[in-house]
Amino acid sequence: MDLNRLYFDHQMQLIEAERAPSERLQRMHTVAASAVAERIARVQRGLGAAAAPAWEALSSQARSSSAAPDRCAPGYVS
């Protein structure tokens, strides 16, 4: 899959999480963003990209926390 599309999908999930009218929907979009970040990390790792560990950190963040994504985390795309 095209990395640009994955970056776009990740950003859209983060936007939807930020705009979500309920905590449940916010969490759903945050988890979806995490899944996309995991895919980005896999593609980057396969390409030998140095940014892969940052995306891996983002992908595990939503699974380990019920809070919104940390906008200061490495690899966060605003």
GUDREN-134255 format. One record per atom (N, C-alpha, C, CB): residue number from 1; residue in three letters; atom name; x, y, z. Coordinates in Angstrom, 3 decimals. Glycine has a CB too. Layout:
REM GUDREN-134255
<NUM,"ala","CA",<X,Y,Z>>
...
REM end
This chain:
REM GUDREN-134255
<1,"met","N",<0.840,-1.179,0.000>>
<1,"met","CA",<0.000,0.000,0.000>>
<1,"met","C",<0.884,1.240,0.000>>
<1,"met","CB",<-0.955,-0.001,1.215>>
<2,"asp","N",<0.382,2.285,-0.582>>
<2,"asp","CA",<1.076,3.556,-0.670>>
<2,"asp","C",<1.210,4.198,0.719>>
<2,"asp","CB",<0.335,4.500,-1.631>>
<3,"leu","N",<2.421,4.562,1.095>>
<3,"leu","CA",<2.636,5.194,2.393>>
<3,"leu","C",<1.871,6.508,2.525>>
<3,"leu","CB",<4.118,5.437,2.613>>
<4,"asn","N",<1.784,7.265,1.450>>
<4,"asn","CA",<1.049,8.532,1.529>>
<4,"asn","C",<-0.410,8.287,1.903>>
<4,"asn","CB",<1.132,9.292,0.189>>
<5,"arg","N",<-1.002,7.231,1.376>>
<5,"arg","CA",<-2.391,6.902,1.720>>
<5,"arg","C",<-2.494,6.511,3.198>>
<5,"arg","CB",<-2.920,5.752,0.819>>
<6,"leu","N",<-1.524,5.760,3.667>>
<6,"leu","CA",<-1.534,5.378,5.076>>
<6,"leu","C",<-1.379,6.604,5.980>>
<6,"leu","CB",<-0.416,4.366,5.361>>
<7,"tyr","N",<-0.480,7.527,5.620>>
<7,"tyr","CA",<-0.334,8.757,6.401>>
<7,"tyr","C",<-1.659,9.525,6.420>>
<7,"tyr","CB",<0.802,9.645,5.819>>
<8,"phe","N",<-2.312,9.614,5.272>>
<8,"phe","CA",<-3.603,10.297,5.167>>
<8,"phe","C",<-4.634,9.626,6.064>>
<8,"phe","CB",<-4.095,10.311,3.707>>
<9,"asp","N",<-4.727,8.309,5.975>>
<9,"asp","CA",<-5.703,7.571,6.785>>
<9,"asp","C",<-5.440,7.772,8.279>>
<9,"asp","CB",<-5.662,6.069,6.438>>
<10,"his","N",<-4.172,7.760,8.664>>
<10,"his","CA",<-3.814,7.978,10.061>>
<10,"his","C",<-4.261,9.366,10.516>>
<10,"his","CB",<-2.297,7.812,10.263>>
<11,"gln","N",<-3.966,10.360,9.706>>
<11,"gln","CA",<-4.338,11.730,10.051>>
<11,"gln","C",<-5.849,11.881,10.158>>
<11,"gln","CB",<-3.788,12.707,9.015>>
<12,"met","N",<-6.593,11.270,9.258>>
<12,"met","CA",<-8.056,11.371,9.293>>
<12,"met","C",<-8.623,10.710,10.552>>
<12,"met","CB",<-8.669,10.723,8.036>>
<13,"gln","N",<-8.053,9.594,10.961>>
<13,"gln","CA",<-8.526,8.945,12.187>>
<13,"gln","C",<-8.249,9.832,13.403>>
<13,"gln","CB",<-7.850,7.564,12.365>>
<14,"leu","N",<-7.106,10.496,13.425>>
<14,"leu","CA",<-6.802,11.401,14.527>>
<14,"leu","C",<-7.749,12.591,14.547>>
<14,"leu","CB",<-5.363,11.884,14.431>>
<15,"ile","N",<-8.061,13.120,13.378>>
<15,"ile","CA",<-9.016,14.233,13.294>>
<15,"ile","C",<-10.387,13.787,13.788>>
<15,"ile","CB",<-9.116,14.764,11.842>>
<16,"glu","N",<-10.823,12.612,13.344>>
<16,"glu","CA",<-12.120,12.091,13.785>>
<16,"glu","C",<-12.133,11.860,15.295>>
<16,"glu","CB",<-12.450,10.782,13.049>>
<17,"ala","N",<-11.029,11.389,15.849>>
<17,"ala","CA",<-10.950,11.181,17.299>>
<17,"ala","C",<-11.091,12.512,18.032>>
<17,"ala","CB",<-9.615,10.497,17.682>>
<18,"glu","N",<-10.431,13.520,17.509>>
<18,"glu","CA",<-10.485,14.839,18.146>>
<18,"glu","C",<-11.887,15.439,18.089>>
<18,"glu","CB",<-9.491,15.787,17.479>>
<19,"arg","N",<-12.616,15.152,17.032>>
<19,"arg","CA",<-13.960,15.705,16.841>>
<19,"arg","C",<-15.069,14.813,17.400>>
<19,"arg","CB",<-14.204,15.940,15.374>>
<20,"ala","N",<-14.725,13.648,17.886>>
<20,"ala","CA",<-15.725,12.675,18.323>>
<20,"ala","C",<-16.608,13.247,19.428>>
<20,"ala","CB",<-15.045,11.393,18.808>>
<21,"pro","N",<-17.923,13.026,19.310>>
<21,"pro","CA",<-18.854,13.553,20.310>>
<21,"pro","C",<-18.911,12.723,21.589>>
<21,"pro","CB",<-20.229,13.642,19.718>>
<22,"ser","N",<-18.289,11.558,21.603>>
<22,"ser","CA",<-18.320,10.722,22.805>>
<22,"ser","C",<-16.949,10.081,23.019>>
<22,"ser","CB",<-19.425,9.629,22.693>>
<23,"glu","N",<-16.714,9.675,24.264>>
<23,"glu","CA",<-15.450,9.004,24.571>>
<23,"glu","C",<-15.341,7.684,23.824>>
<23,"glu","CB",<-15.321,8.768,26.078>>
<24,"arg","N",<-16.454,6.995,23.646>>
<24,"arg","CA",<-16.441,5.718,22.935>>
<24,"arg","C",<-15.987,5.905,21.494>>
<24,"arg","CB",<-17.831,5.068,22.971>>
<25,"leu","N",<-16.535,6.900,20.814>>
<25,"leu","CA",<-16.134,7.163,19.428>>
<25,"leu","C",<-14.699,7.671,19.359>>
<25,"leu","CB",<-17.081,8.182,18.779>>
<26,"gln","N",<-14.315,8.478,20.331>>
<26,"gln","CA",<-12.932,8.956,20.366>>
<26,"gln","C",<-11.984,7.769,20.478>>
<26,"gln","CB",<-12.715,9.940,21.546>>
<27,"arg","N",<-12.296,6.848,21.362>>
<27,"arg","CA",<-11.460,5.662,21.556>>
<27,"arg","C",<-11.422,4.808,20.292>>
<27,"arg","CB",<-11.976,4.830,22.740>>
<28,"met","N",<-12.573,4.658,19.637>>
<28,"met","CA",<-12.644,3.865,18.413>>
<28,"met","C",<-11.708,4.426,17.342>>
<28,"met","CB",<-14.086,3.823,17.887>>
<29,"his","N",<-11.729,5.745,17.155>>
<29,"his","CA",<-10.869,6.369,16.152>>
<29,"his","C",<-9.398,6.338,16.563>>
<29,"his","CB",<-11.307,7.806,15.910>>
<30,"thr","N",<-9.138,6.451,17.859>>
<30,"thr","CA",<-7.766,6.375,18.345>>
<30,"thr","C",<-7.188,4.988,18.092>>
<30,"thr","CB",<-7.703,6.717,19.840>>
<31,"val","N",<-7.979,3.963,18.341>>
<31,"val","CA",<-7.534,2.594,18.093>>
<31,"val","C",<-7.330,2.369,16.593>>
<31,"val","CB",<-8.554,1.578,18.658>>
<32,"ala","N",<-8.224,2.929,15.766>>
<32,"ala","CA",<-8.068,2.808,14.313>>
<32,"ala","C",<-6.785,3.505,13.860>>
<32,"ala","CB",<-9.294,3.407,13.579>>
<33,"ala","N",<-6.485,4.677,14.422>>
<33,"ala","CA",<-5.244,5.379,14.093>>
<33,"ala","C",<-4.036,4.538,14.498>>
<33,"ala","CB",<-5.197,6.758,14.789>>
<34,"ser","N",<-4.146,3.873,15.632>>
<34,"ser","CA",<-3.072,3.001,16.091>>
<34,"ser","C",<-2.825,1.860,15.111>>
<34,"ser","CB",<-3.398,2.443,17.469>>
<35,"ala","N",<-3.897,1.281,14.596>>
<35,"ala","CA",<-3.758,0.186,13.629>>
<35,"ala","C",<-3.079,0.670,12.351>>
<35,"ala","CB",<-5.133,-0.418,13.299>>
<36,"val","N",<-3.425,1.871,11.911>>
<36,"val","CA",<-2.790,2.428,10.717>>
<36,"val","C",<-1.318,2.711,11.005>>
<36,"val","CB",<-3.516,3.722,10.254>>
<37,"ala","N",<-1.018,3.230,12.195>>
<37,"ala","CA",<0.378,3.494,12.562>>
<37,"ala","C",<1.184,2.196,12.547>>
<37,"ala","CB",<0.460,4.162,13.959>>
<38,"glu","N",<0.568,1.114,12.975>>
<38,"glu","CA",<1.248,-0.186,12.942>>
<38,"glu","C",<1.559,-0.604,11.506>>
<38,"glu","CB",<0.386,-1.261,13.631>>
<39,"arg","N",<0.614,-0.382,10.603>>
<39,"arg","CA",<0.844,-0.701,9.184>>
<39,"arg","C",<1.961,0.160,8.613>>
<39,"arg","CB",<-0.447,-0.502,8.362>>
<40,"ile","N",<1.962,1.460,8.981>>
<40,"ile","CA",<3.019,2.361,8.514>>
<40,"ile","C",<4.375,1.855,8.996>>
<40,"ile","CB",<2.771,3.811,9.013>>
<41,"ala","N",<4.453,1.467,10.255>>
<41,"ala","CA",<5.711,0.970,10.811>>
<41,"ala","C",<6.192,-0.282,10.083>>
<41,"ala","CB",<5.549,0.675,12.300>>
<42,"arg","N",<5.267,-1.185,9.766>>
<42,"arg","CA",<5.654,-2.405,9.049>>
<42,"arg","C",<6.214,-2.081,7.675>>
<42,"arg","CB",<4.459,-3.348,8.913>>
<43,"val","N",<5.543,-1.169,6.961>>
<43,"val","CA",<6.020,-0.789,5.626>>
<43,"val","C",<7.390,-0.121,5.744>>
<43,"val","CB",<5.004,0.163,4.922>>
<44,"gln","N",<7.507,0.810,6.701>>
<44,"gln","CA",<8.778,1.506,6.872>>
<44,"gln","C",<9.888,0.548,7.272>>
<44,"gln","CB",<8.643,2.606,7.913>>
<45,"arg","N",<9.574,-0.380,8.166>>
<45,"arg","CA",<10.583,-1.347,8.596>>
<45,"arg","C",<11.045,-2.168,7.390>>
<45,"arg","CB",<10.021,-2.278,9.715>>
<46,"gly","N",<10.105,-2.551,6.542>>
<46,"gly","CA",<10.449,-3.307,5.337>>
<46,"gly","C",<11.332,-2.521,4.388>>
<46,"gly","CB",<9.196,-3.732,4.619>>
<47,"leu","N",<11.184,-1.204,4.406>>
<47,"leu","CA",<12.002,-0.341,3.552>>
<47,"leu","C",<13.304,0.083,4.226>>
<47,"leu","CB",<11.212,0.888,3.155>>
<48,"gly","N",<13.458,-0.276,5.498>>
<48,"gly","CA",<14.651,0.127,6.235>>
<48,"gly","C",<14.617,1.577,6.672>>
<48,"gly","CB",<15.867,-0.110,5.401>>
<49,"ala","N",<13.430,2.157,6.801>>
<49,"ala","CA",<13.297,3.571,7.172>>
<49,"ala","C",<13.584,3.782,8.657>>
<49,"ala","CB",<11.888,4.083,6.834>>
<50,"ala","N",<14.293,4.843,8.968>>
<50,"ala","CA",<14.657,5.159,10.347>>
<50,"ala","C",<13.442,5.550,11.191>>
<50,"ala","CB",<15.679,6.281,10.367>>
<51,"ala","N",<12.347,5.981,10.571>>
<51,"ala","CA",<11.164,6.435,11.311>>
<51,"ala","C",<10.303,5.292,11.830>>
<51,"ala","CB",<10.328,7.325,10.435>>
<52,"ala","N",<10.569,4.072,11.437>>
<52,"ala","CA",<9.727,2.934,11.820>>
<52,"ala","C",<9.517,2.815,13.332>>
<52,"ala","CB",<10.339,1.658,11.301>>
<53,"pro","N",<10.546,2.953,14.175>>
<53,"pro","CA",<10.319,2.816,15.619>>
<53,"pro","C",<9.340,3.852,16.177>>
<53,"pro","CB",<11.637,2.928,16.354>>
<54,"ala","N",<9.333,5.059,15.637>>
<54,"ala","CA",<8.393,6.086,16.106>>
<54,"ala","C",<6.958,5.681,15.807>>
<54,"ala","CB",<8.703,7.443,15.453>>
<55,"trp","N",<6.744,5.121,14.631>>
<55,"trp","CA",<5.384,4.676,14.276>>
<55,"trp","C",<4.990,3.463,15.104>>
<55,"trp","CB",<5.290,4.343,12.769>>
<56,"glu","N",<5.931,2.587,15.409>>
<56,"glu","CA",<5.637,1.441,16.270>>
<56,"glu","C",<5.215,1.918,17.660>>
<56,"glu","CB",<6.865,0.505,16.371>>
<57,"ala","N",<5.866,2.954,18.162>>
<57,"ala","CA",<5.493,3.512,19.462>>
<57,"ala","C",<4.069,4.063,19.423>>
<57,"ala","CB",<6.481,4.619,19.879>>
<58,"leu","N",<3.714,4.727,18.328>>
<58,"leu","CA",<2.352,5.251,18.195>>
<58,"leu","C",<1.331,4.122,18.119>>
<58,"leu","CB",<2.242,6.140,16.951>>
<59,"ser","N",<1.683,3.046,17.458>>
<59,"ser","CA",<0.727,1.957,17.305>>
<59,"ser","C",<0.442,1.275,18.627>>
<59,"ser","CB",<1.239,0.945,16.304>>
<60,"ser","N",<1.415,1.216,19.516>>
<60,"ser","CA",<1.196,0.553,20.800>>
<60,"ser","C",<0.586,1.495,21.833>>
<60,"ser","CB",<2.506,-0.008,21.328>>
<61,"gln","N",<0.666,2.781,21.608>>
<61,"gln","CA",<0.177,3.763,22.562>>
<61,"gln","C",<-1.325,3.630,22.817>>
<61,"gln","CB",<0.490,5.155,22.069>>
<62,"ala","N",<-2.126,3.496,21.796>>
<62,"ala","CA",<-3.573,3.424,21.962>>
<62,"ala","C",<-3.981,2.136,22.667>>
<62,"ala","CB",<-4.269,3.524,20.606>>
<63,"arg","N",<-3.211,1.085,22.478>>
<63,"arg","CA",<-3.541,-0.177,23.133>>
<63,"arg","C",<-3.229,-0.141,24.620>>
<63,"arg","CB",<-2.790,-1.318,22.479>>
<64,"ser","N",<-2.266,0.696,25.015>>
<64,"ser","CA",<-1.855,0.713,26.412>>
<64,"ser","C",<-2.508,1.835,27.214>>
<64,"ser","CB",<-0.364,0.841,26.496>>
<65,"ser","N",<-3.274,2.690,26.558>>
<65,"ser","CA",<-3.885,3.826,27.246>>
<65,"ser","C",<-5.282,4.066,26.709>>
<65,"ser","CB",<-3.025,5.093,27.089>>
<66,"ser","N",<-6.170,4.510,27.582>>
<66,"ser","CA",<-7.519,4.845,27.130>>
<66,"ser","C",<-7.631,6.328,26.815>>
<66,"ser","CB",<-8.554,4.451,28.188>>
<67,"ala","N",<-6.536,7.048,26.972>>
<67,"ala","CA",<-6.536,8.486,26.707>>
<67,"ala","C",<-6.360,8.760,25.221>>
<67,"ala","CB",<-5.429,9.183,27.507>>
<68,"ala","N",<-6.555,10.011,24.861>>
<68,"ala","CA",<-6.339,10.454,23.481>>
<68,"ala","C",<-4.855,10.342,23.154>>
<68,"ala","CB",<-6.845,11.919,23.271>>
<69,"pro","N",<-4.508,10.328,21.866>>
<69,"pro","CA",<-3.101,10.212,21.497>>
<69,"pro","C",<-2.268,11.360,22.038>>
<69,"pro","CB",<-2.962,10.147,19.998>>
<70,"asp","N",<-1.039,11.068,22.390>>
<70,"asp","CA",<-0.113,12.077,22.880>>
<70,"asp","C",<0.435,12.839,21.692>>
<70,"asp","CB",<1.032,11.441,23.712>>
<71,"arg","N",<0.053,14.086,21.578>>
<71,"arg","CA",<0.427,14.879,20.417>>
<71,"arg","C",<1.895,15.291,20.442>>
<71,"arg","CB",<-0.446,16.105,20.332>>
<72,"cys","N",<2.609,14.934,21.496>>
<72,"cys","CA",<4.043,15.206,21.572>>
<72,"cys","C",<4.854,13.952,21.281>>
<72,"cys","CB",<4.410,15.761,22.949>>
<73,"ala","N",<4.182,12.842,21.051>>
<73,"ala","CA",<4.881,11.582,20.809>>
<73,"ala","C",<5.647,11.641,19.500>>
<73,"ala","CB",<3.895,10.408,20.793>>
<74,"pro","N",<6.775,10.954,19.438>>
<74,"pro","CA",<7.530,10.915,18.179>>
<74,"pro","C",<6.671,10.326,17.059>>
<74,"pro","CB",<8.830,10.089,18.348>>
<75,"gly","N",<6.709,10.937,15.925>>
<75,"gly","CA",<5.939,10.436,14.789>>
<75,"gly","C",<4.526,10.948,14.722>>
<75,"gly","CB",<5.906,8.970,14.823>>
<76,"tyr","N",<4.082,11.722,15.730>>
<76,"tyr","CA",<2.732,12.245,15.678>>
<76,"tyr","C",<2.613,13.220,14.515>>
<76,"tyr","CB",<2.354,12.928,17.008>>
<77,"val","N",<1.598,13.032,13.711>>
<77,"val","CA",<1.389,13.877,12.544>>
<77,"val","C",<0.193,14.770,12.818>>
<77,"val","CB",<1.174,13.028,11.252>>
<78,"ser","N",<0.419,16.072,12.836>>
<78,"ser","CA",<-0.708,16.986,13.096>>
<78,"ser","C",<-1.126,17.696,11.848>>
<78,"ser","CB",<-0.350,18.003,14.162>>
REM end
